[in-house]
Amino acid sequence: MSIYYMDRPDFAPIVLNFPGRPLYSGNALALEAVADWTAITAGSEETLVSIYGTGRFSGGLLGFGGSFDWANMASVEARLYIDGGLKAKWTLQDFELYIALNLYNKAYNSGSDGWYYPDVMHPMISPIGGRWNATDKVFEEYYVMLHFIVEFVESMEIRIVNNTSSDITAIVRAIAGYYP
């Protein structure tokens, strides 16, 4: 697990004249929170990134390694916790639904191993590529882009749940700015 703390800067890229306190631009890069490839055992949940303080998530990358057929894609879940509460969760199947199964169907119907990329992307949450094993009809690596804004006052966490019967790995790269 990677733990980060957000402190307001002594300077601000944008300071507005707000009575009693300055406002900081949440679009300014404060940190990139990274959890490199982390093993997640079968049937467990792992917190990959924790950011404490006041801030604004503005995007990130999720990567998954393992053996993901369509059934297993329903059993791997990314969860976003804001200020201690679960705010969003997506399975790998859910990510595919954002682009109408474009990546999965492209790889599944190809008949050959290799890297596949979707022909369409969702502007906020989208699979961006995967390494396909045509013999077993599974993704061995699967990547998702997150491009939306979430503001937090106390904390933000990204957790991965592995409800498959096999161990998997996951990576997270999250970009955070100062709370506006």
C-alpha positions in Angstrom: 0.0 0.0 0.0 1.2 3.5 -0.8 0.3 6.3 1.7 0.5 10.0 0.9 -0.3 13.2 2.8 -1.6 16.4 1.2 -0.5 19.7 2.7 -1.7 23.0 1.3 1.2 24.9 -0.3 2.6 28.2 0.9 1.9 29.5 -2.6 -1.0 28.8 -4.9 -1.3 28.6 -8.6 -4.7 30.4 -8.3 -5.7 32.3 -5.2 -9.2 33.8 -5.1 -10.2 36.6 -2.8 -12.5 34.6 -0.6 -13.4 36.1 2.8 -11.3 34.4 5.5 -9.3 31.9 3.4 -7.6 31.5 0.1 -8.8 28.9 -2.4 -6.3 26.7 -4.2 -6.6 25.4 -7.7 -7.4 21.7 -7.7 -6.0 21.4 -11.2 -2.4 22.0 -9.9 -0.5 18.8 -9.6 0.2 18.2 -5.9 1.3 14.5 -6.2 1.2 11.4 -8.2 0.2 8.5 -5.8 1.7 5.2 -7.1 1.3 1.6 -6.1 3.4 -0.6 -8.3 2.4 -4.1 -9.2 0.9 -5.5 -5.9 -0.2 -9.1 -5.4 -3.8 -9.5 -4.3 -4.6 -13.0 -3.1 -7.8 -14.8 -4.1 -10.8 -13.7 -2.1 -9.2 -10.6 -0.6 -9.3 -6.8 -0.7 -6.2 -4.7 -0.8 -5.9 -0.9 -0.4 -3.4 0.2 -3.0 -3.3 4.0 -2.6 -4.3 6.1 0.4 -4.2 9.9 0.3 -4.8 11.8 3.6 -5.6 15.5 3.8 -7.7 17.8 1.7 -7.4 17.3 -2.0 -8.8 16.6 -5.4 -8.4 13.5 -7.5 -8.2 14.4 -11.2 -7.3 11.2 -12.9 -5.4 7.9 -12.9 -4.6 4.6 -14.3 -5.5 1.1 -13.1 -3.8 -2.0 -14.3 -4.6 -5.6 -13.6 -2.5 -8.8 -14.2 -3.9 -12.3 -14.0 -6.2 -14.5 -16.1 -9.4 -12.7 -16.8 -12.1 -14.4 -18.8 -15.5 -12.9 -18.9 -16.6 -14.6 -15.6 -13.5 -13.5 -13.8 -13.9 -9.9 -15.1 -17.1 -9.8 -12.9 -15.1 -10.9 -9.9 -12.4 -8.2 -9.9 -13.5 -4.9 -8.5 -12.0 -1.4 -8.1 -13.4 0.6 -5.2 -13.1 4.3 -4.5 -13.4 5.5 -0.9 -13.8 9.2 -0.2 -13.6 10.5 3.4 -14.0 6.9 4.7 -17.1 6.0 2.7 -17.5 3.9 -0.4 -18.4 6.2 -3.2 -18.0 4.1 -6.4 -17.1 0.6 -7.4 -16.5 -1.0 -10.8 -15.8 -4.5 -11.9 -13.7 -5.2 -15.0 -17.0 -6.0 -16.8 -18.4 -2.6 -15.8 -15.4 -0.9 -17.4 -16.1 -2.8 -20.6 -19.7 -1.7 -20.5 -18.6 1.9 -20.7 -17.4 1.2 -24.2 -20.1 -1.4 -25.2 -17.7 -4.4 -24.8 -15.5 -2.9 -27.7 -12.2 -4.1 -26.3 -13.3 -7.5 -25.1 -15.2 -8.4 -28.3 -12.3 -7.2 -30.4 -9.8 -9.4 -28.6 -12.2 -12.4 -28.2 -13.1 -12.5 -31.9 -9.5 -11.9 -33.1 -8.3 -15.4 -32.8 -4.7 -14.3 -32.0 -2.6 -13.4 -29.1 -1.4 -9.8 -28.6 -2.1 -6.3 -27.4 -5.6 -4.9 -28.2 -6.9 -1.4 -27.8 -10.5 -0.2 -28.0 -11.8 1.6 -31.1 -13.9 3.9 -28.9 -13.2 5.3 -25.5 -15.4 6.8 -22.8 -14.2 10.3 -21.8 -14.3 9.6 -18.1 -13.9 5.9 -17.4 -12.5 3.7 -20.1 -10.5 0.6 -20.8 -7.4 1.6 -22.8 -5.8 -1.7 -23.6 -5.2 -5.3 -22.8 -2.9 -8.2 -23.6 -5.0 -11.1 -24.9 -4.2 -14.9 -24.7 -6.2 -16.4 -27.6 -5.6 -20.0 -26.6 -7.2 -19.5 -23.1 -9.5 -16.7 -24.2 -8.4 -14.4 -21.3 -6.8 -11.1 -20.8 -3.5 -11.5 -19.0 -3.1 -7.7 -18.5 -5.9 -5.1 -18.6 -5.6 -1.3 -18.2 -8.2 1.3 -17.4 -8.0 5.1 -17.5 -9.9 7.3 -15.0 -10.5 10.9 -15.9 -12.9 12.6 -13.6 -12.7 14.9 -10.5 -13.4 13.8 -7.0 -12.8 16.2 -4.1 -12.0 14.9 -0.6 -11.7 16.6 2.8 -10.1 13.9 4.8 -9.0 11.0 2.6 -9.2 9.1 -0.6 -8.4 5.4 -1.1 -8.4 3.1 -4.1 -8.9 -0.5 -3.2 -9.0 -3.6 -5.4 -11.1 -6.6 -4.5 -10.2 -10.0 -5.9 -13.2 -12.4 -5.7 -11.6 -14.9 -8.2 -10.1 -18.2 -7.2 -6.6 -17.1 -8.3 -4.1 -14.5 -7.2 -3.9 -11.4 -9.3 -1.7 -8.2 -9.4 -2.8 -4.6 -9.7 -1.2 -1.2 -10.2 -2.6 2.3 -9.5 -1.3 5.7 -10.5 -3.5 8.5 -9.2 -3.0 12.2 -9.8 -4.1 14.6 -7.1 -4.2 18.3 -6.7 -5.0 20.7 -3.9 -8.6 21.1 -2.9 -10.1 24.2 -4.5 
